[in-house]
Amino acid sequence: MARELEVYFEQRLVGTLVQDESGQLRFTYHEAWLADPASVPISWSLPLRSEPFNHRETRPFFAGLLPEAEKRELVARALGVSDRNDFALLDRIGGECAGAITLLHAGETPPPVSKEADYRLLDDGELRRILDVLPDRPLLAGEEGVRLSLAGAQDKLPVLVVDGRIALPLHGAPSTHILKPPIRRFEDTVFNEGFCLALAKAIGLDVAAAEIRAVGDRPFLLVARYDRIRGRDGAVRRLHQEDFCQALGIVPELKYQSEGGPSLRQCFELVRNAAARPVVDLARLLDAVLFNLFVGNRDAHGKNFSLLFTDDGVQLAPLYDVLSTDVYPGLSPRLAMRIGGKDETGAIYPRHWEHFAKEAGLAFPQVRRRLLDLARALPQAARDVQRRFAAEGKDRPVIARVVDVIDRETKLVIDRFASMGKV
Protein backbone atom coordinates (compact mmCIF):
# COMPACT_ATOMS: atom_id res chain seq x y z
CA MET A 1 0.00 0.00 0.00
CA ALA A 2 1.28 3.47 -0.88
CA ARG A 3 2.25 5.77 2.00
CA GLU A 4 2.22 9.56 2.03
CA LEU A 5 3.84 12.44 3.90
CA GLU A 6 2.84 16.04 3.42
CA VAL A 7 5.76 18.38 2.78
CA TYR A 8 5.63 21.82 4.39
CA PHE A 9 7.79 24.81 3.51
CA GLU A 10 7.82 26.88 6.71
CA GLN A 11 4.07 26.95 7.52
CA ARG A 12 2.77 26.29 4.01
CA LEU A 13 1.85 22.97 2.43
CA VAL A 14 4.05 22.62 -0.63
CA GLY A 15 3.54 19.08 -1.87
CA THR A 16 3.31 15.37 -1.14
CA LEU A 17 6.00 12.72 -0.83
CA VAL A 18 4.73 9.24 -1.71
CA GLN A 19 6.30 5.83 -1.31
CA ASP A 20 4.57 3.34 -3.61
CA GLU A 21 4.06 -0.39 -3.10
CA SER A 22 7.49 -1.19 -4.56
CA GLY A 23 9.29 1.29 -2.29
CA GLN A 24 9.83 3.93 -4.97
CA LEU A 25 9.54 7.61 -4.02
CA ARG A 26 7.52 10.22 -5.84
CA PHE A 27 7.15 13.94 -5.08
CA THR A 28 4.40 16.21 -6.41
CA TYR A 29 3.91 19.93 -5.86
CA HIS A 30 0.40 20.93 -4.76
CA GLU A 31 -1.68 23.00 -7.15
CA ALA A 32 -2.03 25.88 -4.67
CA TRP A 33 1.75 26.12 -4.33
CA LEU A 34 2.21 26.15 -8.10
CA ALA A 35 -0.50 28.80 -8.51
CA ASP A 36 1.20 31.25 -6.13
CA PRO A 37 3.63 33.50 -8.04
CA ALA A 38 5.69 33.93 -4.85
CA SER A 39 6.35 30.20 -4.52
CA VAL A 40 9.84 28.80 -5.03
CA PRO A 41 11.08 25.26 -5.70
CA ILE A 42 12.15 23.31 -2.62
CA SER A 43 15.26 22.33 -4.57
CA TRP A 44 17.16 23.55 -7.60
CA SER A 45 16.87 19.93 -8.78
CA LEU A 46 13.04 19.93 -8.34
CA PRO A 47 11.81 22.88 -10.43
CA LEU A 48 8.18 23.97 -10.18
CA ARG A 49 5.98 21.79 -12.37
CA SER A 50 2.66 19.96 -12.13
CA GLU A 51 4.01 16.55 -13.19
CA PRO A 52 5.21 14.25 -10.38
CA PHE A 53 8.95 13.67 -9.98
CA ASN A 54 10.02 10.04 -10.24
CA HIS A 55 12.22 8.15 -7.75
CA ARG A 56 15.50 9.07 -9.45
CA GLU A 57 14.55 12.76 -9.41
CA THR A 58 13.00 12.76 -5.93
CA ARG A 59 15.45 10.77 -3.83
CA PRO A 60 18.55 13.05 -3.87
CA PHE A 61 16.80 15.93 -2.12
CA PHE A 62 14.85 13.94 0.44
CA ALA A 63 17.60 11.42 1.21
CA GLY A 64 19.87 14.44 1.62
CA LEU A 65 17.86 15.49 4.68
CA LEU A 66 18.92 12.35 6.55
CA PRO A 67 22.05 11.31 8.46
CA GLU A 68 24.56 9.21 6.57
CA ALA A 69 26.66 6.07 6.81
CA GLU A 70 26.98 4.54 10.30
CA LYS A 71 24.83 7.27 11.87
CA ARG A 72 21.98 6.44 9.52
CA GLU A 73 22.25 2.75 10.47
CA LEU A 74 22.19 3.55 14.18
CA VAL A 75 19.15 5.83 13.78
CA ALA A 76 17.32 3.13 11.82
CA ARG A 77 18.14 0.53 14.48
CA ALA A 78 16.86 2.81 17.25
CA LEU A 79 13.62 3.35 15.33
CA GLY A 80 13.16 -0.26 14.25
CA VAL A 81 13.15 0.48 10.51
CA SER A 82 15.41 -0.38 7.59
CA ASP A 83 18.37 1.96 7.10
CA ARG A 84 17.70 1.77 3.34
CA ASN A 85 14.16 3.10 3.69
CA ASP A 86 14.36 6.88 3.24
CA PHE A 87 10.60 7.27 3.64
CA ALA A 88 10.41 5.37 6.93
CA LEU A 89 13.26 7.44 8.36
CA LEU A 90 11.71 10.74 7.26
CA ASP A 91 8.39 9.59 8.69
CA ARG A 92 10.02 9.18 12.12
CA ILE A 93 12.56 12.04 12.27
CA GLY A 94 11.51 14.53 9.57
CA GLY A 95 9.90 17.08 11.90
CA GLU A 96 12.87 19.47 12.12
CA CYS A 97 15.25 19.22 9.16
CA ALA A 98 17.84 21.39 7.48
CA GLY A 99 16.18 24.29 5.73
CA ALA A 100 12.47 25.07 5.94
CA ILE A 101 11.16 21.58 5.23
CA THR A 102 8.93 19.66 7.63
CA LEU A 103 7.33 16.31 6.80
CA LEU A 104 4.01 15.45 8.46
CA HIS A 105 1.15 13.01 8.20
CA ALA A 106 -2.08 14.08 6.52
CA GLY A 107 -4.13 16.26 8.83
CA GLU A 108 -1.14 17.42 10.90
CA THR A 109 0.20 20.96 10.67
CA PRO A 110 3.54 22.47 11.73
CA PRO A 111 3.60 24.24 15.09
CA PRO A 112 2.87 27.96 14.66
CA VAL A 113 5.76 30.40 14.54
CA SER A 114 5.84 31.58 18.14
CA LYS A 115 8.29 32.60 20.83
CA GLU A 116 6.52 30.02 23.00
CA ALA A 117 8.20 27.10 21.22
CA ASP A 118 7.84 23.61 22.71
CA TYR A 119 11.15 22.71 24.30
CA ARG A 120 12.79 21.17 27.36
CA LEU A 121 15.65 22.98 29.07
CA LEU A 122 18.63 20.73 29.75
CA ASP A 123 20.45 20.79 33.05
CA ASP A 124 24.11 19.76 33.26
CA GLY A 125 23.24 16.16 34.04
CA GLU A 126 20.95 15.85 31.01
CA LEU A 127 23.52 17.54 28.79
CA ARG A 128 26.20 15.09 29.92
CA ARG A 129 23.84 12.21 29.23
CA ILE A 130 23.19 13.48 25.70
CA LEU A 131 26.91 13.87 25.00
CA ASP A 132 27.37 10.28 26.18
CA VAL A 133 24.54 8.71 24.17
CA LEU A 134 24.79 10.64 20.88
CA PRO A 135 27.53 8.42 19.39
CA ASP A 136 25.29 5.37 19.84
CA ARG A 137 21.88 7.06 19.46
CA PRO A 138 22.33 9.80 16.84
CA LEU A 139 19.81 12.66 16.93
CA LEU A 140 18.33 11.02 20.06
CA ALA A 141 16.27 8.93 17.64
CA GLY A 142 13.32 7.26 19.30
CA GLU A 143 13.13 9.49 22.38
CA GLU A 144 9.65 10.70 23.26
CA GLY A 145 8.70 13.93 21.47
CA VAL A 146 12.02 14.15 19.58
CA ARG A 147 11.73 14.25 15.78
CA LEU A 148 14.96 15.79 14.49
CA SER A 149 17.07 15.19 11.40
CA LEU A 150 20.37 16.53 10.10
CA ALA A 151 22.50 15.30 7.24
CA GLY A 152 26.07 14.15 7.65
CA ALA A 153 28.14 11.33 9.08
CA GLN A 154 29.23 13.18 12.25
CA ASP A 155 27.42 13.22 15.60
CA LYS A 156 25.34 16.36 15.98
CA LEU A 157 22.05 17.45 17.48
CA PRO A 158 19.73 20.38 16.70
CA VAL A 159 19.11 22.34 19.90
CA LEU A 160 17.45 25.55 20.99
CA VAL A 161 19.35 28.19 22.96
CA VAL A 162 17.09 30.01 25.42
CA ASP A 163 18.69 32.87 27.38
CA GLY A 164 22.08 31.22 26.94
CA ARG A 165 20.85 27.80 28.11
CA ILE A 166 20.59 24.75 25.87
CA ALA A 167 17.18 23.20 25.32
CA LEU A 168 15.82 20.30 23.31
CA PRO A 169 13.15 21.33 20.75
CA LEU A 170 10.11 19.06 20.91
CA HIS A 171 7.25 18.09 18.60
CA GLY A 172 8.63 19.80 15.50
CA ALA A 173 9.61 23.09 17.15
CA PRO A 174 12.49 24.86 15.36
CA SER A 175 16.03 24.73 16.69
CA THR A 176 18.53 27.59 16.65
CA HIS A 177 21.89 25.83 17.02
CA ILE A 178 23.68 22.58 16.28
CA LEU A 179 25.49 20.82 19.11
CA LYS A 180 28.54 18.84 17.99
CA PRO A 181 30.30 16.56 20.51
CA PRO A 182 33.88 15.31 20.04
CA ILE A 183 34.43 12.61 17.43
CA ARG A 184 35.50 9.59 19.44
CA ARG A 185 38.21 8.32 17.12
CA PHE A 186 40.06 11.62 16.64
CA GLU A 187 41.79 13.96 19.05
CA ASP A 188 40.14 17.23 20.09
CA THR A 189 37.90 17.67 17.04
CA VAL A 190 35.85 20.27 18.93
CA PHE A 191 38.92 22.51 19.30
CA ASN A 192 40.10 21.74 15.76
CA GLU A 193 36.80 22.79 14.17
CA GLY A 194 36.27 25.67 16.60
CA PHE A 195 39.71 27.03 15.70
CA CYS A 196 39.17 26.68 11.94
CA LEU A 197 35.81 28.48 12.10
CA ALA A 198 37.27 31.23 14.32
CA LEU A 199 40.16 31.67 11.88
CA ALA A 200 37.79 31.93 8.92
CA LYS A 201 35.87 34.66 10.76
CA ALA A 202 39.12 36.45 11.70
CA ILE A 203 40.16 36.83 8.06
CA GLY A 204 36.73 38.10 7.03
CA LEU A 205 35.08 35.05 5.51
CA ASP A 206 31.32 34.54 5.81
CA VAL A 207 31.19 31.65 8.28
CA ALA A 208 28.71 30.06 10.66
CA ALA A 209 29.09 31.49 14.18
CA ALA A 210 30.39 28.93 16.66
CA GLU A 211 31.60 28.71 20.23
CA ILE A 212 33.30 26.03 22.27
CA ARG A 213 31.44 25.16 25.44
CA ALA A 214 31.83 22.48 28.07
CA VAL A 215 29.80 20.73 30.70
CA GLY A 216 32.28 19.68 33.36
CA ASP A 217 35.29 18.30 31.49
CA ARG A 218 33.28 17.47 28.35
CA PRO A 219 33.70 20.00 25.54
CA PHE A 220 31.31 20.47 22.65
CA LEU A 221 30.92 22.87 19.75
CA LEU A 222 27.77 24.99 19.55
CA VAL A 223 27.17 26.28 16.02
CA ALA A 224 24.49 28.87 15.26
CA ARG A 225 22.16 27.74 12.48
CA TYR A 226 22.31 30.15 9.56
CA ASP A 227 18.98 28.72 8.33
CA ARG A 228 17.15 29.97 11.43
CA ILE A 229 16.44 33.60 12.30
CA ARG A 230 14.83 35.04 15.40
CA GLY A 231 12.37 37.88 14.90
CA ARG A 232 11.93 40.91 17.09
CA ASP A 233 9.17 39.10 18.96
CA GLY A 234 11.58 36.26 19.79
CA ALA A 235 9.94 33.73 17.47
CA VAL A 236 12.28 31.49 15.47
CA ARG A 237 11.65 31.30 11.73
CA ARG A 238 13.04 28.68 9.36
CA LEU A 239 14.94 29.74 6.24
CA HIS A 240 15.21 27.22 3.47
CA GLN A 241 18.54 25.79 2.39
CA GLU A 242 19.89 22.82 0.48
CA ASP A 243 23.37 21.45 0.03
CA PHE A 244 25.05 21.23 -3.35
CA CYS A 245 24.39 17.49 -3.70
CA GLN A 246 20.67 18.07 -3.22
CA ALA A 247 20.68 21.03 -5.61
CA LEU A 248 22.51 19.01 -8.28
CA GLY A 249 20.34 15.92 -7.87
CA ILE A 250 23.14 13.74 -6.49
CA VAL A 251 22.37 11.16 -3.80
CA PRO A 252 24.32 11.65 -0.54
CA GLU A 253 26.19 8.35 -0.73
CA LEU A 254 27.90 9.64 -3.89
CA LYS A 255 29.02 12.97 -2.39
CA TYR A 256 32.72 12.55 -3.27
CA GLN A 257 33.82 13.53 -6.77
CA SER A 258 35.72 10.25 -7.18
CA GLU A 259 32.40 8.41 -6.72
CA GLY A 260 30.33 10.62 -9.01
CA GLY A 261 29.78 13.54 -6.66
CA PRO A 262 30.00 17.23 -7.52
CA SER A 263 33.14 18.71 -9.02
CA LEU A 264 34.27 22.27 -8.41
CA ARG A 265 33.24 23.09 -11.98
CA GLN A 266 29.67 21.99 -11.15
CA CYS A 267 29.72 23.91 -7.85
CA PHE A 268 30.74 27.18 -9.46
CA GLU A 269 28.26 26.67 -12.29
CA LEU A 270 25.47 26.06 -9.75
CA VAL A 271 26.23 29.29 -7.90
CA ARG A 272 26.50 31.22 -11.17
CA ASN A 273 23.04 29.99 -12.22
CA ALA A 274 21.22 30.01 -8.88
CA ALA A 275 22.55 32.97 -6.87
CA ALA A 276 20.77 36.32 -6.89
CA ARG A 277 24.19 38.04 -6.79
CA PRO A 278 26.48 35.59 -8.59
CA VAL A 279 29.55 37.86 -8.70
CA VAL A 280 29.53 38.19 -4.90
CA ASP A 281 28.85 34.53 -4.22
CA LEU A 282 31.36 33.22 -6.74
CA ALA A 283 34.06 35.18 -4.90
CA ARG A 284 32.81 33.78 -1.57
CA LEU A 285 32.88 30.23 -2.94
CA LEU A 286 36.43 30.77 -4.18
CA ASP A 287 37.44 31.92 -0.69
CA ALA A 288 35.83 28.83 0.85
CA VAL A 289 37.68 26.49 -1.52
CA LEU A 290 41.03 28.16 -0.85
CA PHE A 291 40.51 28.31 2.92
CA ASN A 292 39.63 24.61 3.11
CA LEU A 293 42.77 23.83 1.13
CA PHE A 294 45.06 25.88 3.38
CA VAL A 295 43.72 24.58 6.70
CA GLY A 296 43.93 20.99 5.49
CA ASN A 297 40.23 20.18 5.21
CA ARG A 298 40.47 17.44 2.61
CA ASP A 299 36.85 16.37 3.25
CA ALA A 300 35.21 19.46 1.69
CA HIS A 301 32.71 17.58 -0.49
CA GLY A 302 29.43 18.59 -2.12
CA LYS A 303 27.40 18.35 1.08
CA ASN A 304 29.66 20.86 2.83
CA PHE A 305 28.44 23.75 0.64
CA SER A 306 24.85 24.96 0.53
CA LEU A 307 22.44 27.42 -1.04
CA LEU A 308 20.38 29.58 1.31
CA PHE A 309 16.94 30.87 0.25
CA THR A 310 16.51 34.35 1.72
CA ASP A 311 13.96 37.14 1.26
CA ASP A 312 16.52 38.75 -1.08
CA GLY A 313 16.91 35.63 -3.20
CA VAL A 314 19.20 32.60 -3.25
CA GLN A 315 22.72 33.05 -1.94
CA LEU A 316 25.69 30.92 -0.99
CA ALA A 317 25.33 29.80 2.62
CA PRO A 318 28.04 30.70 5.14
CA LEU A 319 31.02 28.37 5.43
CA TYR A 320 30.46 25.46 7.83
CA ASP A 321 31.83 22.01 8.77
CA VAL A 322 35.49 23.05 8.51
CA LEU A 323 37.77 20.54 10.18
CA SER A 324 41.48 20.13 9.46
CA THR A 325 41.45 16.46 8.52
CA ASP A 326 45.10 16.61 7.50
CA VAL A 327 46.23 16.54 11.15
CA TYR A 328 44.84 13.00 11.56
CA PRO A 329 47.11 10.38 9.93
CA GLY A 330 44.27 7.88 9.57
CA LEU A 331 42.24 10.08 7.22
CA SER A 332 42.71 10.29 3.46
CA PRO A 333 45.03 13.06 2.22
CA ARG A 334 43.12 13.25 -1.07
CA LEU A 335 40.88 16.22 -1.84
CA ALA A 336 37.15 15.49 -1.97
CA MET A 337 36.95 17.75 -5.04
CA ARG A 338 39.90 18.00 -7.43
CA ILE A 339 41.68 21.27 -8.19
CA GLY A 340 42.81 21.47 -11.80
CA GLY A 341 42.40 17.70 -12.09
CA LYS A 342 44.59 16.96 -9.03
CA ASP A 343 43.43 15.54 -5.71
CA GLU A 344 46.67 15.95 -3.74
CA THR A 345 47.98 19.38 -2.78
CA GLY A 346 51.59 18.37 -3.45
CA ALA A 347 50.69 17.79 -7.10
CA ILE A 348 49.09 21.20 -7.66
CA TYR A 349 51.21 23.72 -9.59
CA PRO A 350 50.35 27.12 -11.09
CA ARG A 351 49.22 25.46 -14.33
CA HIS A 352 46.65 23.46 -12.37
CA TRP A 353 45.34 26.64 -10.77
CA GLU A 354 45.02 28.08 -14.27
CA HIS A 355 43.05 24.99 -15.30
CA PHE A 356 40.88 25.32 -12.18
CA ALA A 357 40.12 28.97 -12.99
CA LYS A 358 39.03 28.04 -16.50
CA GLU A 359 36.75 25.26 -15.22
CA ALA A 360 35.23 27.56 -12.59
CA GLY A 361 34.64 30.31 -15.15
CA LEU A 362 36.90 32.72 -13.26
CA ALA A 363 39.73 34.92 -14.49
CA PHE A 364 43.08 33.36 -13.63
CA PRO A 365 44.56 36.68 -12.39
CA GLN A 366 41.65 36.93 -9.92
CA VAL A 367 42.27 33.38 -8.65
CA ARG A 368 46.04 33.89 -8.42
CA ARG A 369 45.69 37.20 -6.57
CA ARG A 370 43.24 35.80 -4.00
CA LEU A 371 45.23 32.58 -3.60
CA LEU A 372 48.43 34.47 -2.84
CA ASP A 373 46.72 37.07 -0.65
CA LEU A 374 45.30 34.33 1.58
CA ALA A 375 48.57 32.39 1.54
CA ARG A 376 50.42 35.46 2.86
CA ALA A 377 47.78 36.45 5.45
CA LEU A 378 46.79 33.11 6.97
CA PRO A 379 49.95 32.10 8.90
CA GLN A 380 49.98 35.27 11.01
CA ALA A 381 46.21 35.26 11.42
CA ALA A 382 46.38 31.64 12.59
CA ARG A 383 48.94 32.53 15.25
CA ASP A 384 46.81 35.46 16.43
CA VAL A 385 43.76 33.20 16.85
CA GLN A 386 45.94 30.55 18.50
CA ARG A 387 47.10 33.11 21.09
CA ARG A 388 43.50 34.16 21.72
CA PHE A 389 42.46 30.54 22.24
CA ALA A 390 45.35 30.07 24.69
CA ALA A 391 44.30 33.18 26.65
CA GLU A 392 40.77 31.75 26.86
CA GLY A 393 42.00 28.37 28.08
CA LYS A 394 41.11 26.69 24.79
CA ASP A 395 44.58 25.84 23.51
CA ARG A 396 45.22 22.22 22.59
CA PRO A 397 48.11 20.44 20.81
CA VAL A 398 45.88 19.81 17.80
CA ILE A 399 45.68 23.57 17.15
CA ALA A 400 49.47 23.78 16.82
CA ARG A 401 49.29 20.98 14.26
CA VAL A 402 46.64 22.88 12.29
CA VAL A 403 48.92 25.94 12.31
CA ASP A 404 51.76 23.74 11.01
CA VAL A 405 49.52 22.55 8.15
CA ILE A 406 48.69 26.16 7.30
CA ASP A 407 52.39 27.06 7.28
CA ARG A 408 53.20 24.14 5.00
CA GLU A 409 50.34 24.62 2.54
CA THR A 410 50.70 28.40 2.22
CA LYS A 411 54.48 28.14 1.77
CA LEU A 412 54.00 25.50 -0.93
CA VAL A 413 51.73 27.78 -2.95
CA ILE A 414 53.92 30.87 -2.56
CA ASP A 415 57.11 28.98 -3.44
CA ARG A 416 55.63 27.37 -6.53
CA PHE A 417 54.32 30.62 -7.93
CA ALA A 418 57.62 32.36 -7.06
CA SER A 419 59.67 29.70 -8.83
CA MET A 420 57.77 30.44 -12.03
CA GLY A 421 57.96 34.20 -11.61
CA LYS A 422 54.21 34.48 -11.10
CA VAL A 423 54.08 36.01 -7.61
Secondary structure, 3 states (H helix, E strand, C coil): CCEEEEEEECCEEEEEEEECCCCCEEEEECHHHHHCCCCCCCECCECCCCCCECHHHHHHHHHCCCECHHHHHHHHHHHCCCCCCHHHHHHHHCCECCCCEEEECCCCCCCCCCCCCCEEECCHHHHHHHHHHCCCCHHHCCCCCCCECCCECCCCEEEEEECCEEEEECCCCCCCEEEECCCCCCCCHHHHHHHHHHHHHHCCCCECCEEEEEECCEEEEEEECCCEEECCCCCEEECEEEEHHHHCCCCHHHCCHHHCCCCHHHHHHHHHHHCCCHHHHHHHHHHHHHHHHHHCCCCCCHHHCEEEEECCEEEECCECCCCCHHHCCCCCCCCCCCECCECCHHHCCHHHHHHHHHHHCCCHHHHHHHHHHHHHHHHHHHHHHHHHHHHCCCCCHHHHHHHHHHHHHHHHHHHHHHHCCCC
